[in-house]
Amino acid sequence: MPLKLALWQTEGHLAEPSANVAALAKAAHAAAAGGAQILLSPECWLQGYNVPDHCVDLAEASNGPSATRIAGIAKENGIAIVYGYAERDPASGAVYNSVQAIGPDGAFFANYRKTHLFSDFERGLYRPGDGFAPPFEFLGWKIGLLICYDVEFPETVRSIALAGADL
């Protein structure tokens, strides 16, 4: 079955998660109206990528308030949403560069923490993830999650493929 993706390349509102979620609602509506089944946002989109003074303070749990709002947007528009964000682990307090996938019914599909951090900038803000999220199934596709620099390592992509990912 074909899968139509909407890629949302946006600078967003730096250090303003609420404004970004409001903009996402409009983008999700437009993407769904155009027939897309998944809307993808950029790395660290929720808080902004280059906001080192705010990143740690704005980091949220994978089931935090923004995730809940994004799940509602996905359900309201009947579209899956994959978004990048700074994730705070509630147990350890560690902050990760993460991506989360939410289904069109608002259910959480997968969360992945970037394993290969790029540059001293990222290594100064985030802890590397300790493994890969298993691929999730959506409309007959098995989808694996990686973030930016992760794809520069053949072993990373191979691992996701060997785990069954089609995409």
N, C-alpha and C positions, 0 to 999 in steps of 0.2 A: 504494500500500500504506500502510495506517495506521502511524504511528510512535508508540509509547508512551514518553513521557519521565517520568523521576522527578526532581523538583527537590528537592535536599537543602539546605534552609535551616538552617544550623547555625552557631553562633558558633565552634565548634571549640575546640581547645586552643591558646591563644596561645603562640607561640614553641616549639611542641612538634610538629614534623613527624611523628615516630614515633607519637605518640599519635593524631594526626589520621589517619594511614594505617591504624592499627588500627581506628579508628572507621569509616573508609571501608569496610573489609572487611565490617563488619556492615551498613552501609547498602547496599552493593552486593548482598549476599546477600538482604536484605529487598526491595530494588527488583526484582531478578531474579525472586524468588519471586512478586512481585505482577504480573509480566508486562512490566515495563519493559524496553526495549531500550537505552536510554541513561540514565545517571545523571549529572546536572549538579550541580557543587558551586559555592559562591560565589567571588567575586573574591578572589584572594590567600589562598584557603582553607588551603593547605598549611602556610604559616608563620604565618598570621594577618595581617589587614589593618593593624591599628593597633599595630604593634610596631616603631617606628622604631629602637629601640636594638638590635634583633636582626635586622632584615630583611636587611641586607647580609651579615651573617655566616651566616645560614641559607639564603641563596639557593643554588640548585642548578642544574646544567646540565640541559638538556631530556632528557638520557639518564642523569641521575644516579641515585643509589641509591633515592630515593623514586619516581621514574618507573619504575624497574625493578620495584619492589614493587607499584606501582599496575597495571602491565601484567600482573603475575601475578594480581592480584585480578580484573581484567577477564576474563582467560582462565579462571580458576577458576569464575567465576560466569556466564560467557557473556553479559556485558553490556558495552557501550561505556561509557567513563567520560570525562567532560570536566571538568577541574579547573583551578582558578586557583592560581598560585604565583609566587613571586619567582624569576626565572630569572637565573642568572649565565652570561654568555657566556664560554666557556672561552678563546677567542682574545683578547678585549679586556678581560675582567674586568668589563665593564659589567653592571649589574643592571637587569632589565626586569620590569614587571608583565605577566605572561604567562598564557596559557591553553593547555592541551594536550588533544588528543583522542586517546584510545587505543581501538582496536577490541576487540570481544569475543574475538578470537583473540590479544590482547596486542600486536598490531602498532600502531605509531605512525601515526596518520592525519594530524595537523596540529598545528602550534604557531604561536601568534600572539602578538605583542608589542603591547601597548596603544599606540596612536598618539597619542591625545588624553588627556594626563594632567590630572587634575582637582586643582586647588589647589596651593599652594606645598608642602603636605605631600608629595604624590605627586612633584612636580617635584624635591623635595629628595632623594628616595630612588631614583627610577628615571630611566632614559634612555627617551625615547619610541622606539617601534618605527619603522622606516623604510618600512613598507609593509604590505599585507594578505596574509594567507595565502590561497592559492587554495582555493575550497570543496572539501571532500572528499566522496566518495560513500559513502553508507551506506544499505543496504536500499532503493535506488532514489531516495533523496533526495540532493540536493547541499546540503551544510551549510557555511555560512560562520561564522567565529568573529569576534566583536567583544567588547569588555569595557566594561561600564557606560557611562561618559561618551561613549565612541565613538559610541553610537547617537543622541546629541543633535545630530549633524551630518548633515544629509540626504545630503551628498556621500559620506560614509562608507558609509551603508547602501546608497545607490544603487550605489556601486562594487562592493560585494559582490553585489548583485542582478545587475548587468551582467556579473559574472564567472560567473554561472550559478547562484547560490545559490537554492534553494527555501525554505530555512529559515535 
